[in-house]
Structure formats: structure tokens, C-alpha cells
Amino acid sequence: MMEQNLTRREARENAFLAAFSATFHPDDPQPAMLNQPESAEHPLDAFSMRILRDMQAHGEEIDALISENLKGWTLSRVPRVSLVAMRVALAEMLYGEEKKPGVAINEAVELVKKYGDEKDYQFVNGLLGTVARKQGSVPDETC
């Protein structure tokens, strides 16, 4: 397989789509998520694979962070698109090498605008911003 040259935005979106499709295979999400790098329509490059691996390896911590910042909600009530977008963003923010929380948050918001319900992006933006502030990583100004 030749390495795909994806923009960061494409890599994040493809990681999101792979992770989203894996939510439909809860008994065995690993193959659904990581075994489609050769997918012609939504290829996964090294950056997107890194996000997916970090998301998989730190899933419990990521979900715990989301849960503790839900005001009167449970994880099961969060729309699937929003939840997956937040998981992808948090995997990048907390475990990625680039440490650009503002970019990760902005990209998650854009994914939710594209794939989610009309107002869900505001919820995602607020929760991720709260997590970033609590983690001591103020979103950078480039977004």
C-alpha cells in the first residue's frame, strides 16, 4: 500500500469516519476501525492511524473526561456523531504529538456541523473547550 498524502483535515475526517463506523460493531470495534487503511474512499494515513490507535488505547480515559463534563447528561444520551467527534479530538489533544487543542476542537466542530444535527456543534465546542481549559491547554489562536 502506498502512503496516502492527506491533509490533516482529511486525515481527521477519515479517522472520524472509521471510528464512527466502528461504533456499529461494538463487540469488535478494533478491526472495523483499524483494518481499513486501504479504503479507497476514506484512506487512513499515519496521522489518522495514530489518532485511532490513541483513541483505542485511551478510550476509557477519554470517555471518563467526556462524562465528567456532561452537565446532567449521560454518555449514552450524547449523539453518536458528537461523541465520536469528541473522542477523536480528545485523542489528538491529549495524546497526539502536535498539541494544538484549538485546531482539534475546531476540526471536531466542523465534523459535527457536516455530519451531526444542527445545534450539536455548540455542545461539542463547549465541552471540548472546558476539557482543554481544565487540562491547562488553552485553545491556540490559530483556529
Beta strands, then each sheet from edge to edge (+ up, - down):
end
